[in-house]
Amino acid sequence: MIDMLDVYLEKKYYYPGDEVRGSLVLNMYRDAVAKNGVIKMSYIYLGYDPMRNIIYKKEYLDWKYEFIKKEKLNKGVYTYEFKFNLPEEIPPSYRGRYIEGVLKYEASVEIPPYPRIAKKGEIYIVSKTSEKVREKVVSGGGADINFTLIFNDPLIGFKELKGVLILHEARNVNRVTIEACINEWIGYTHLKLFKHRYSISRCLARKNYVIRGLATRQLRFTIDLGKPFRGTYVYTSPYFDENIRIMPLLRIIFHRAGRPPKEYEIPFHWYVHGETEAIETYIDKEVKVYMDTVSRDVLRYFEEYDEGDAMDIYLYLTKKGLSISIEEINKILNDLLDREILEISRDDPILRKYRIRL
């Protein structure tokens, strides 16, 4: 058996200026001399160019605590407490393609004759917000495409982003894509003369809507941001300074027959960890009313037809002028199954068939 070292923290997310409290637990399986026991925490913001060369670097924290110099320890478990305060000006954590800024820690101790024992980890910094959730109204476009977008802002936590896209004019538009993305922007000066910048957007989730016919059309959308991250990607809060920008945005793409797509980007505020006053906004009410309407039309489908799958219902609703995704239809069907209103008539591996429960 080998000796073990662990790091325990009170929490994983911290605000700027918070006190970080934790403990180091050293489990000794034998009597031995331990030396050079130390825990280090560093927070460095790095910016990269497309070739992964570092073009921006700023240090916000370099903290060190020595918990063992050189000491004879008997077999047993030893606990060492530590605490320190984060700087008030520390930025929120982020790790993307061009920008990386995460508070990293490493605890280590030497217990000869074995190699150095080390434990590494990360802490995430989030920004505070005192904003109340409100409806944000944005108008855009021109002669061929003209729209109004209404959505809740800011978004607090890993939640659903709800909104309404009102199309006043959409000539030759046959499909609309709504994406929730994170835009990262980094600027730097080359040879103290030229200002360069790199910018990239990472799409987290999207919804597609088919446009049939042309009239004033309202597209109510719900984008689930509950589990958008994969791999080592980290996002916590929006952030701006003269060299770094991390901003969530809604990208609306109008796909046009025989012409290039037209894109519009609308920023919004998203804090994955925080609190705000819980209120029901106009958008919440509109989406709820709309989904109730869709649920009634789904049941109306089963009054007209003996059975059907999600694609059958999608085509039925589209003909009635309702814009909804297959994913949302499946949620409604599962809800009706849970309420024992529907039952499965045929469990096809590709498209499950449903019917009214007898």
BABAZA-90196 format. One record per residue (C-alpha): residue number from 1; residue in one letter; x, y, z. Coordinates in Angstrom, 3 decimals. Example, Ala and Ser with C-alpha at 12.3 -4.5 7.8 and 13.67 -1.06 7.14 Angstrom:
# residues 2
gugu = 1; bapa = A; px = 12.300; py = -4.500; pz = 7.800
gugu = 2; bapa = S; px = 13.670; py = -1.060; pz = 7.140
END
This chain:
# residues 358
gugu = 1; bapa = M; px = 0.000; py = 0.000; pz = 0.000
gugu = 2; bapa = I; px = 1.136; py = 3.570; pz = -0.665
gugu = 3; bapa = D; px = 0.528; py = 6.788; pz = 1.236
gugu = 4; bapa = M; px = -2.357; py = 8.949; pz = -0.045
gugu = 5; bapa = L; px = -2.894; py = 12.716; pz = -0.232
gugu = 6; bapa = D; px = -6.288; py = 14.322; pz = -0.897
gugu = 7; bapa = V; px = -7.588; py = 17.905; pz = -1.133
gugu = 8; bapa = Y; px = -11.087; py = 18.801; pz = 0.091
gugu = 9; bapa = L; px = -12.743; py = 22.183; pz = -0.598
gugu = 10; bapa = E; px = -15.961; py = 23.649; pz = 0.818
gugu = 11; bapa = K; px = -17.348; py = 24.193; pz = -2.684
gugu = 12; bapa = K; px = -16.355; py = 24.155; pz = -6.352
gugu = 13; bapa = Y; px = -17.682; py = 27.567; pz = -7.471
gugu = 14; bapa = Y; px = -16.491; py = 30.844; pz = -5.923
gugu = 15; bapa = Y; px = -17.189; py = 34.546; pz = -6.456
gugu = 16; bapa = P; px = -14.366; py = 37.129; pz = -6.710
gugu = 17; bapa = G; px = -13.256; py = 38.138; pz = -3.192
gugu = 18; bapa = D; px = -14.610; py = 34.942; pz = -1.573
gugu = 19; bapa = E; px = -12.665; py = 33.136; pz = 1.115
gugu = 20; bapa = V; px = -11.497; py = 29.703; pz = -0.024
gugu = 21; bapa = R; px = -11.407; py = 27.153; pz = 2.785
gugu = 22; bapa = G; px = -10.147; py = 23.618; pz = 2.489
gugu = 23; bapa = S; px = -8.228; py = 20.787; pz = 4.070
gugu = 24; bapa = L; px = -5.406; py = 18.473; pz = 3.094
gugu = 25; bapa = V; px = -5.719; py = 14.866; pz = 4.254
gugu = 26; bapa = L; px = -2.558; py = 12.756; pz = 4.377
gugu = 27; bapa = N; px = -3.084; py = 9.029; pz = 4.967
gugu = 28; bapa = M; px = 0.131; py = 7.377; pz = 6.194
gugu = 29; bapa = Y; px = 0.219; py = 3.589; pz = 5.924
gugu = 30; bapa = R; px = 3.562; py = 3.354; pz = 7.775
gugu = 31; bapa = D; px = 5.899; py = 5.312; pz = 10.034
gugu = 32; bapa = A; px = 8.030; py = 7.545; pz = 7.828
gugu = 33; bapa = V; px = 9.564; py = 10.988; pz = 7.337
gugu = 34; bapa = A; px = 7.468; py = 13.390; pz = 5.268
gugu = 35; bapa = K; px = 8.940; py = 16.567; pz = 3.814
gugu = 36; bapa = N; px = 8.268; py = 19.427; pz = 1.399
gugu = 37; bapa = G; px = 4.495; py = 19.257; pz = 1.801
gugu = 38; bapa = V; px = 3.011; py = 22.184; pz = -0.092
gugu = 39; bapa = I; px = -0.163; py = 23.247; pz = -1.876
gugu = 40; bapa = K; px = -0.004; py = 25.812; pz = -4.697
gugu = 41; bapa = M; px = -2.839; py = 27.652; pz = -6.440
gugu = 42; bapa = S; px = -2.402; py = 29.674; pz = -9.609
gugu = 43; bapa = Y; px = -4.786; py = 31.526; pz = -11.888
gugu = 44; bapa = I; px = -3.399; py = 32.649; pz = -15.243
gugu = 45; bapa = Y; px = -5.441; py = 33.867; pz = -18.211
gugu = 46; bapa = L; px = -3.934; py = 32.715; pz = -21.492
gugu = 47; bapa = G; px = -4.805; py = 33.662; pz = -25.055
gugu = 48; bapa = Y; px = -3.772; py = 31.605; pz = -28.079
gugu = 49; bapa = D; px = -3.607; py = 32.145; pz = -31.802
gugu = 50; bapa = P; px = -4.909; py = 29.421; pz = -34.199
gugu = 51; bapa = M; px = -1.479; py = 27.721; pz = -34.064
gugu = 52; bapa = R; px = -1.707; py = 27.488; pz = -30.232
gugu = 53; bapa = N; px = 1.026; py = 30.058; pz = -29.686
gugu = 54; bapa = I; px = 0.508; py = 32.107; pz = -26.499
gugu = 55; bapa = I; px = -0.224; py = 35.705; pz = -27.474
gugu = 56; bapa = Y; px = -1.764; py = 36.925; pz = -24.213
gugu = 57; bapa = K; px = -0.888; py = 36.142; pz = -20.590
gugu = 58; bapa = K; px = -2.036; py = 37.721; pz = -17.332
gugu = 59; bapa = E; px = -1.566; py = 36.323; pz = -13.822
gugu = 60; bapa = Y; px = -4.282; py = 36.913; pz = -11.216
gugu = 61; bapa = L; px = -3.248; py = 34.557; pz = -8.415
gugu = 62; bapa = D; px = -0.069; py = 32.829; pz = -7.214
gugu = 63; bapa = W; px = -0.665; py = 31.388; pz = -3.735
gugu = 64; bapa = K; px = 1.384; py = 28.847; pz = -1.802
gugu = 65; bapa = Y; px = 1.011; py = 27.173; pz = 1.604
gugu = 66; bapa = E; px = 3.605; py = 24.853; pz = 3.152
gugu = 67; bapa = F; px = 1.928; py = 22.368; pz = 5.494
gugu = 68; bapa = I; px = 4.950; py = 20.120; pz = 6.152
gugu = 69; bapa = K; px = 8.633; py = 21.093; pz = 6.130
gugu = 70; bapa = K; px = 10.235; py = 17.899; pz = 7.411
gugu = 71; bapa = E; px = 8.550; py = 15.766; pz = 10.027
gugu = 72; bapa = K; px = 8.583; py = 12.186; pz = 11.339
gugu = 73; bapa = L; px = 4.998; py = 10.896; pz = 11.119
gugu = 74; bapa = N; px = 3.554; py = 7.725; pz = 12.583
gugu = 75; bapa = K; px = 1.050; py = 5.560; pz = 10.736
gugu = 76; bapa = G; px = -2.333; py = 7.313; pz = 10.675
gugu = 77; bapa = V; px = -4.406; py = 10.085; pz = 9.094
gugu = 78; bapa = Y; px = -3.311; py = 13.755; pz = 9.299
gugu = 79; bapa = T; px = -5.425; py = 16.799; pz = 8.403
gugu = 80; bapa = Y; px = -4.089; py = 20.270; pz = 7.574
gugu = 81; bapa = E; px = -6.470; py = 23.218; pz = 7.200
gugu = 82; bapa = F; px = -5.875; py = 26.170; pz = 4.871
gugu = 83; bapa = K; px = -7.701; py = 29.319; pz = 3.781
gugu = 84; bapa = F; px = -7.100; py = 32.423; pz = 1.660
gugu = 85; bapa = N; px = -9.087; py = 35.161; pz = -0.080
gugu = 86; bapa = L; px = -9.538; py = 35.441; pz = -3.823
gugu = 87; bapa = P; px = -8.714; py = 38.824; pz = -5.407
gugu = 88; bapa = E; px = -11.692; py = 41.101; pz = -6.037
gugu = 89; bapa = E; px = -10.673; py = 41.686; pz = -9.669
gugu = 90; bapa = I; px = -10.312; py = 38.010; pz = -10.605
gugu = 91; bapa = P; px = -12.186; py = 37.170; pz = -13.866
gugu = 92; bapa = P; px = -14.615; py = 34.247; pz = -14.304
gugu = 93; bapa = S; px = -13.313; py = 30.859; pz = -15.382
gugu = 94; bapa = Y; px = -13.337; py = 29.866; pz = -19.025
gugu = 95; bapa = R; px = -11.646; py = 27.281; pz = -21.229
gugu = 96; bapa = G; px = -12.308; py = 27.312; pz = -24.950
gugu = 97; bapa = R; px = -10.287; py = 27.329; pz = -28.155
gugu = 98; bapa = Y; px = -8.455; py = 30.670; pz = -27.967
gugu = 99; bapa = I; px = -8.887; py = 31.533; pz = -24.258
gugu = 100; bapa = E; px = -8.123; py = 29.602; pz = -21.084
gugu = 101; bapa = G; px = -8.501; py = 30.818; pz = -17.515
gugu = 102; bapa = V; px = -9.102; py = 28.285; pz = -14.721
gugu = 103; bapa = L; px = -7.819; py = 28.352; pz = -11.130
gugu = 104; bapa = K; px = -5.623; py = 25.279; pz = -10.789
gugu = 105; bapa = Y; px = -4.202; py = 23.741; pz = -7.629
gugu = 106; bapa = E; px = -1.580; py = 21.118; pz = -6.895
gugu = 107; bapa = A; px = -0.777; py = 19.610; pz = -3.498
gugu = 108; bapa = S; px = 2.314; py = 17.470; pz = -3.057
gugu = 109; bapa = V; px = 4.476; py = 15.834; pz = -0.398
gugu = 110; bapa = E; px = 7.652; py = 13.744; pz = -0.440
gugu = 111; bapa = I; px = 7.819; py = 10.516; pz = 1.590
gugu = 112; bapa = P; px = 11.093; py = 8.723; pz = 0.717
gugu = 113; bapa = P; px = 11.893; py = 6.312; pz = -0.787
gugu = 114; bapa = Y; px = 8.756; py = 6.711; pz = -2.948
gugu = 115; bapa = P; px = 8.324; py = 9.371; pz = -5.670
gugu = 116; bapa = R; px = 6.576; py = 12.634; pz = -4.842
gugu = 117; bapa = I; px = 2.849; py = 12.215; pz = -4.101
gugu = 118; bapa = A; px = 0.710; py = 14.841; pz = -5.833
gugu = 119; bapa = K; px = -2.969; py = 15.751; pz = -6.131
gugu = 120; bapa = K; px = -4.238; py = 18.187; pz = -8.792
gugu = 121; bapa = G; px = -7.569; py = 19.855; pz = -9.394
gugu = 122; bapa = E; px = -9.472; py = 22.965; pz = -10.508
gugu = 123; bapa = I; px = -11.673; py = 25.629; pz = -8.921
gugu = 124; bapa = Y; px = -14.161; py = 27.683; pz = -10.966
gugu = 125; bapa = I; px = -14.717; py = 31.423; pz = -10.530
gugu = 126; bapa = V; px = -18.118; py = 32.876; pz = -11.452
gugu = 127; bapa = S; px = -19.293; py = 36.477; pz = -11.778
gugu = 128; bapa = K; px = -22.061; py = 37.932; pz = -9.634
gugu = 129; bapa = T; px = -25.188; py = 39.449; pz = -11.105
gugu = 130; bapa = S; px = -27.933; py = 41.430; pz = -9.401
gugu = 131; bapa = E; px = -30.023; py = 41.732; pz = -12.568
gugu = 132; bapa = K; px = -33.627; py = 40.587; pz = -12.514
gugu = 133; bapa = V; px = -34.928; py = 38.404; pz = -15.310
gugu = 134; bapa = R; px = -36.719; py = 40.561; pz = -17.884
gugu = 135; bapa = E; px = -37.922; py = 40.281; pz = -21.450
gugu = 136; bapa = K; px = -35.327; py = 41.539; pz = -23.908
gugu = 137; bapa = V; px = -36.793; py = 42.789; pz = -27.210
gugu = 138; bapa = V; px = -34.530; py = 43.076; pz = -30.262
gugu = 139; bapa = S; px = -35.547; py = 44.032; pz = -33.805
gugu = 140; bapa = G; px = -33.394; py = 43.382; pz = -36.855
gugu = 141; bapa = G; px = -33.211; py = 42.795; pz = -40.571
gugu = 142; bapa = G; px = -34.079; py = 44.918; pz = -43.585
gugu = 143; bapa = A; px = -36.430; py = 44.871; pz = -46.551
gugu = 144; bapa = D; px = -36.226; py = 41.155; pz = -47.382
gugu = 145; bapa = I; px = -35.933; py = 39.873; pz = -43.803
gugu = 146; bapa = N; px = -37.447; py = 41.680; pz = -40.859
gugu = 147; bapa = F; px = -37.911; py = 40.171; pz = -37.392
gugu = 148; bapa = T; px = -38.396; py = 40.824; pz = -33.688
gugu = 149; bapa = L; px = -36.798; py = 38.573; pz = -31.080
gugu = 150; bapa = I; px = -38.108; py = 38.391; pz = -27.497
gugu = 151; bapa = F; px = -36.359; py = 36.278; pz = -24.839
gugu = 152; bapa = N; px = -35.602; py = 36.136; pz = -21.118
gugu = 153; bapa = D; px = -32.373; py = 37.836; pz = -20.031
gugu = 154; bapa = P; px = -30.278; py = 37.100; pz = -18.013
gugu = 155; bapa = L; px = -30.311; py = 33.316; pz = -17.855
gugu = 156; bapa = I; px = -29.278; py = 31.963; pz = -14.440
gugu = 157; bapa = G; px = -28.088; py = 28.373; pz = -14.065
gugu = 158; bapa = F; px = -28.168; py = 25.419; pz = -16.442
gugu = 159; bapa = K; px = -31.697; py = 26.079; pz = -17.674
gugu = 160; bapa = E; px = -33.801; py = 26.394; pz = -20.795
gugu = 161; bapa = L; px = -33.506; py = 29.559; pz = -22.854
gugu = 162; bapa = K; px = -37.036; py = 30.507; pz = -23.898
gugu = 163; bapa = G; px = -38.084; py = 33.036; pz = -26.504
gugu = 164; bapa = V; px = -40.282; py = 34.058; pz = -29.411
gugu = 165; bapa = L; px = -39.058; py = 34.950; pz = -32.910
gugu = 166; bapa = I; px = -41.628; py = 37.023; pz = -34.802
gugu = 167; bapa = L; px = -41.111; py = 37.111; pz = -38.575
gugu = 168; bapa = H; px = -42.560; py = 40.268; pz = -40.130
gugu = 169; bapa = E; px = -40.935; py = 39.701; pz = -43.525
gugu = 170; bapa = A; px = -38.983; py = 36.662; pz = -44.725
gugu = 171; bapa = R; px = -38.795; py = 36.559; pz = -48.520
gugu = 172; bapa = N; px = -37.574; py = 33.254; pz = -49.989
gugu = 173; bapa = V; px = -36.858; py = 31.925; pz = -46.475
gugu = 174; bapa = N; px = -37.606; py = 28.206; pz = -46.204
gugu = 175; bapa = R; px = -35.894; py = 27.384; pz = -42.910
gugu = 176; bapa = V; px = -34.767; py = 29.189; pz = -39.749
gugu = 177; bapa = T; px = -32.031; py = 27.968; pz = -37.393
gugu = 178; bapa = I; px = -31.727; py = 29.387; pz = -33.870
gugu = 179; bapa = E; px = -28.439; py = 28.627; pz = -32.102
gugu = 180; bapa = A; px = -27.177; py = 29.376; pz = -28.593
gugu = 181; bapa = C; px = -23.426; py = 29.998; pz = -28.824
gugu = 182; bapa = I; px = -20.476; py = 31.292; pz = -26.825
gugu = 183; bapa = N; px = -18.296; py = 33.815; pz = -28.667
gugu = 184; bapa = E; px = -14.679; py = 34.201; pz = -27.570
gugu = 185; bapa = W; px = -12.660; py = 37.167; pz = -28.763
gugu = 186; bapa = I; px = -9.016; py = 37.970; pz = -28.111
gugu = 187; bapa = G; px = -7.096; py = 41.044; pz = -29.247
gugu = 188; bapa = Y; px = -3.354; py = 41.659; pz = -29.087
gugu = 189; bapa = T; px = -0.789; py = 44.086; pz = -30.442
gugu = 190; bapa = H; px = 1.816; py = 42.777; pz = -32.874
gugu = 191; bapa = L; px = 5.199; py = 44.566; pz = -32.887
gugu = 192; bapa = K; px = 3.518; py = 47.397; pz = -30.899
gugu = 193; bapa = L; px = 2.029; py = 48.676; pz = -34.154
gugu = 194; bapa = F; px = -0.824; py = 46.526; pz = -35.376
gugu = 195; bapa = K; px = -3.846; py = 45.391; pz = -33.414
gugu = 196; bapa = H; px = -4.790; py = 41.799; pz = -34.258
gugu = 197; bapa = R; px = -7.786; py = 39.819; pz = -33.074
gugu = 198; bapa = Y; px = -9.132; py = 36.292; pz = -33.219
gugu = 199; bapa = S; px = -12.762; py = 35.408; pz = -32.771
gugu = 200; bapa = I; px = -14.660; py = 32.126; pz = -32.768
gugu = 201; bapa = S; px = -18.122; py = 31.014; pz = -31.688
gugu = 202; bapa = R; px = -18.933; py = 27.630; pz = -30.206
gugu = 203; bapa = C; px = -22.515; py = 26.445; pz = -30.758
gugu = 204; bapa = L; px = -23.949; py = 24.715; pz = -27.673
gugu = 205; bapa = A; px = -27.469; py = 23.873; pz = -28.877
gugu = 206; bapa = R; px = -29.692; py = 24.641; pz = -31.879
gugu = 207; bapa = K; px = -33.253; py = 24.389; pz = -33.130
gugu = 208; bapa = N; px = -34.428; py = 24.224; pz = -36.761
gugu = 209; bapa = Y; px = -37.816; py = 25.405; pz = -38.009
gugu = 210; bapa = V; px = -39.287; py = 24.865; pz = -41.460
gugu = 211; bapa = I; px = -41.178; py = 27.867; pz = -42.862
gugu = 212; bapa = R; px = -44.238; py = 26.969; pz = -44.930
gugu = 213; bapa = G; px = -46.083; py = 29.806; pz = -46.619
gugu = 214; bapa = L; px = -45.363; py = 33.416; pz = -45.753
gugu = 215; bapa = A; px = -47.253; py = 35.534; pz = -43.300
gugu = 216; bapa = T; px = -46.391; py = 37.057; pz = -39.964
gugu = 217; bapa = R; px = -45.104; py = 33.966; pz = -38.197
gugu = 218; bapa = Q; px = -44.296; py = 33.456; pz = -34.524
gugu = 219; bapa = L; px = -41.695; py = 30.806; pz = -33.703
gugu = 220; bapa = R; px = -41.666; py = 29.967; pz = -29.997
gugu = 221; bapa = F; px = -38.431; py = 28.242; pz = -29.073
gugu = 222; bapa = T; px = -36.943; py = 26.539; pz = -26.040
gugu = 223; bapa = I; px = -33.221; py = 25.745; pz = -26.122
gugu = 224; bapa = D; px = -32.026; py = 23.345; pz = -23.421
gugu = 225; bapa = L; px = -28.649; py = 24.413; pz = -22.021
gugu = 226; bapa = G; px = -28.717; py = 21.789; pz = -19.271
gugu = 227; bapa = K; px = -25.939; py = 19.593; pz = -20.645
gugu = 228; bapa = P; px = -24.181; py = 21.473; pz = -23.433
gugu = 229; bapa = F; px = -20.536; py = 20.931; pz = -22.446
gugu = 230; bapa = R; px = -18.284; py = 18.125; pz = -23.550
gugu = 231; bapa = G; px = -14.641; py = 17.333; pz = -22.899
gugu = 232; bapa = T; px = -12.575; py = 20.029; pz = -21.190
gugu = 233; bapa = Y; px = -14.744; py = 23.003; pz = -22.230
gugu = 234; bapa = V; px = -15.590; py = 25.349; pz = -19.316
gugu = 235; bapa = Y; px = -17.996; py = 28.311; pz = -19.271
gugu = 236; bapa = T; px = -19.246; py = 30.127; pz = -16.147
gugu = 237; bapa = S; px = -20.092; py = 33.795; pz = -16.892
gugu = 238; bapa = P; px = -19.745; py = 36.529; pz = -19.527
gugu = 239; bapa = Y; px = -16.570; py = 38.619; pz = -19.336
gugu = 240; bapa = F; px = -15.187; py = 41.727; pz = -21.048
gugu = 241; bapa = D; px = -11.951; py = 43.685; pz = -20.916
gugu = 242; bapa = E; px = -9.820; py = 45.453; pz = -23.516
gugu = 243; bapa = N; px = -8.165; py = 42.194; pz = -24.647
gugu = 244; bapa = I; px = -10.603; py = 39.404; pz = -23.767
gugu = 245; bapa = R; px = -14.322; py = 38.991; pz = -24.462
gugu = 246; bapa = I; px = -16.443; py = 35.967; pz = -23.612
gugu = 247; bapa = M; px = -20.062; py = 36.491; pz = -24.607
gugu = 248; bapa = P; px = -23.085; py = 34.187; pz = -25.039
gugu = 249; bapa = L; px = -25.168; py = 35.003; pz = -28.081
gugu = 250; bapa = L; px = -28.188; py = 33.848; pz = -30.027
gugu = 251; bapa = R; px = -27.438; py = 33.305; pz = -33.700
gugu = 252; bapa = I; px = -30.406; py = 33.364; pz = -36.069
gugu = 253; bapa = I; px = -29.761; py = 31.918; pz = -39.528
gugu = 254; bapa = F; px = -32.287; py = 32.470; pz = -42.301
gugu = 255; bapa = H; px = -31.859; py = 29.843; pz = -45.050
gugu = 256; bapa = R; px = -33.020; py = 31.175; pz = -48.415
gugu = 257; bapa = A; px = -33.786; py = 29.314; pz = -51.622
gugu = 258; bapa = G; px = -31.069; py = 29.946; pz = -54.217
gugu = 259; bapa = R; px = -29.267; py = 32.536; pz = -52.051
gugu = 260; bapa = P; px = -26.642; py = 32.445; pz = -49.264
gugu = 261; bapa = P; px = -27.954; py = 32.220; pz = -45.678
gugu = 262; bapa = K; px = -28.385; py = 35.452; pz = -43.733
gugu = 263; bapa = E; px = -27.109; py = 35.496; pz = -40.139
gugu = 264; bapa = Y; px = -27.808; py = 37.756; pz = -37.161
gugu = 265; bapa = E; px = -26.163; py = 37.581; pz = -33.734
gugu = 266; bapa = I; px = -27.831; py = 38.890; pz = -30.565
gugu = 267; bapa = P; px = -25.857; py = 38.855; pz = -27.259
gugu = 268; bapa = F; px = -27.453; py = 37.663; pz = -24.021
gugu = 269; bapa = H; px = -26.228; py = 37.243; pz = -20.431
gugu = 270; bapa = W; px = -25.801; py = 33.764; pz = -18.957
gugu = 271; bapa = Y; px = -24.521; py = 32.922; pz = -15.485
gugu = 272; bapa = V; px = -24.308; py = 29.173; pz = -14.849
gugu = 273; bapa = H; px = -24.097; py = 29.660; pz = -11.084
gugu = 274; bapa = G; px = -26.008; py = 32.342; pz = -9.210
gugu = 275; bapa = E; px = -29.313; py = 33.500; pz = -7.834
gugu = 276; bapa = T; px = -31.934; py = 35.964; pz = -8.978
gugu = 277; bapa = E; px = -35.510; py = 36.770; pz = -8.127
gugu = 278; bapa = A; px = -37.769; py = 34.003; pz = -9.441
gugu = 279; bapa = I; px = -40.561; py = 35.592; pz = -11.481
gugu = 280; bapa = E; px = -42.778; py = 34.328; pz = -14.285
gugu = 281; bapa = T; px = -42.112; py = 36.478; pz = -17.327
gugu = 282; bapa = Y; px = -44.210; py = 37.081; pz = -20.430
gugu = 283; bapa = I; px = -42.033; py = 34.586; pz = -22.318
gugu = 284; bapa = D; px = -42.602; py = 31.868; pz = -19.696
gugu = 285; bapa = K; px = -46.361; py = 32.385; pz = -19.973
gugu = 286; bapa = E; px = -46.296; py = 32.502; pz = -23.785
gugu = 287; bapa = V; px = -44.253; py = 29.311; pz = -24.113
gugu = 288; bapa = K; px = -46.455; py = 27.536; pz = -21.552
gugu = 289; bapa = V; px = -49.670; py = 28.574; pz = -23.349
gugu = 290; bapa = Y; px = -48.178; py = 27.599; pz = -26.711
gugu = 291; bapa = M; px = -47.095; py = 24.146; pz = -25.485
gugu = 292; bapa = D; px = -50.565; py = 23.585; pz = -23.990
gugu = 293; bapa = T; px = -52.015; py = 24.412; pz = -27.419
gugu = 294; bapa = V; px = -49.636; py = 21.975; pz = -29.120
gugu = 295; bapa = S; px = -50.500; py = 19.236; pz = -26.583
gugu = 296; bapa = R; px = -54.199; py = 19.652; pz = -27.371
gugu = 297; bapa = D; px = -53.476; py = 19.407; pz = -31.106
gugu = 298; bapa = V; px = -51.426; py = 16.245; pz = -30.517
gugu = 299; bapa = L; px = -54.444; py = 14.680; pz = -28.819
gugu = 300; bapa = R; px = -56.631; py = 15.933; pz = -31.677
gugu = 301; bapa = Y; px = -54.353; py = 13.994; pz = -34.058
gugu = 302; bapa = F; px = -55.147; py = 10.760; pz = -32.224
gugu = 303; bapa = E; px = -58.860; py = 11.552; pz = -32.443
gugu = 304; bapa = E; px = -58.539; py = 11.654; pz = -36.245
gugu = 305; bapa = Y; px = -56.064; py = 8.781; pz = -36.675
gugu = 306; bapa = D; px = -55.807; py = 5.396; pz = -34.926
gugu = 307; bapa = E; px = -52.047; py = 5.620; pz = -34.301
gugu = 308; bapa = G; px = -48.998; py = 7.606; pz = -35.259
gugu = 309; bapa = D; px = -45.339; py = 8.337; pz = -34.564
gugu = 310; bapa = A; px = -43.485; py = 11.585; pz = -33.829
gugu = 311; bapa = M; px = -42.900; py = 12.288; pz = -37.546
gugu = 312; bapa = D; px = -46.595; py = 11.795; pz = -38.373
gugu = 313; bapa = I; px = -47.520; py = 14.285; pz = -35.655
gugu = 314; bapa = Y; px = -44.810; py = 16.722; pz = -36.810
gugu = 315; bapa = L; px = -46.265; py = 16.797; pz = -40.337
gugu = 316; bapa = Y; px = -49.804; py = 17.127; pz = -38.940
gugu = 317; bapa = L; px = -48.839; py = 20.112; pz = -36.748
gugu = 318; bapa = T; px = -46.838; py = 21.759; pz = -39.543
gugu = 319; bapa = K; px = -49.893; py = 21.706; pz = -41.826
gugu = 320; bapa = K; px = -51.805; py = 23.482; pz = -39.067
gugu = 321; bapa = G; px = -49.140; py = 26.239; pz = -39.012
gugu = 322; bapa = L; px = -47.494; py = 25.182; pz = -35.720
gugu = 323; bapa = S; px = -43.686; py = 25.301; pz = -35.584
gugu = 324; bapa = I; px = -42.256; py = 22.699; pz = -33.213
gugu = 325; bapa = S; px = -39.277; py = 20.335; pz = -33.255
gugu = 326; bapa = I; px = -39.346; py = 16.526; pz = -33.156
gugu = 327; bapa = E; px = -37.557; py = 16.731; pz = -29.785
gugu = 328; bapa = E; px = -40.381; py = 18.816; pz = -28.281
gugu = 329; bapa = I; px = -43.000; py = 16.464; pz = -29.759
gugu = 330; bapa = N; px = -41.256; py = 13.508; pz = -28.094
gugu = 331; bapa = K; px = -41.372; py = 15.357; pz = -24.753
gugu = 332; bapa = I; px = -45.140; py = 15.849; pz = -25.145
gugu = 333; bapa = L; px = -45.635; py = 12.190; pz = -26.093
gugu = 334; bapa = N; px = -43.610; py = 11.019; pz = -23.086
gugu = 335; bapa = D; px = -45.662; py = 13.305; pz = -20.835
gugu = 336; bapa = L; px = -48.908; py = 11.859; pz = -22.222
gugu = 337; bapa = L; px = -47.492; py = 8.368; pz = -21.645
gugu = 338; bapa = D; px = -46.673; py = 9.226; pz = -18.010
gugu = 339; bapa = R; px = -50.202; py = 10.561; pz = -17.554
gugu = 340; bapa = E; px = -51.507; py = 7.276; pz = -19.054
gugu = 341; bapa = I; px = -53.423; py = 9.125; pz = -21.785
gugu = 342; bapa = L; px = -51.424; py = 7.410; pz = -24.551
gugu = 343; bapa = E; px = -49.916; py = 3.965; pz = -24.855
gugu = 344; bapa = I; px = -47.320; py = 2.424; pz = -27.147
gugu = 345; bapa = S; px = -48.954; py = 0.518; pz = -29.991
gugu = 346; bapa = R; px = -45.737; py = -0.552; pz = -31.715
gugu = 347; bapa = D; px = -42.239; py = -0.216; pz = -30.235
gugu = 348; bapa = D; px = -40.375; py = 0.340; pz = -33.519
gugu = 349; bapa = P; px = -36.584; py = 0.778; pz = -33.038
gugu = 350; bapa = I; px = -36.606; py = 3.884; pz = -35.270
gugu = 351; bapa = L; px = -40.003; py = 5.560; pz = -34.716
gugu = 352; bapa = R; px = -42.214; py = 4.393; pz = -31.868
gugu = 353; bapa = K; px = -45.948; py = 4.280; pz = -32.628
gugu = 354; bapa = Y; px = -48.554; py = 5.613; pz = -30.186
gugu = 355; bapa = R; px = -52.322; py = 5.450; pz = -29.762
gugu = 356; bapa = I; px = -54.986; py = 6.524; pz = -27.276
gugu = 357; bapa = R; px = -54.930; py = 4.316; pz = -24.182
gugu = 358; bapa = L; px = -57.960; py = 2.018; pz = -24.220
END
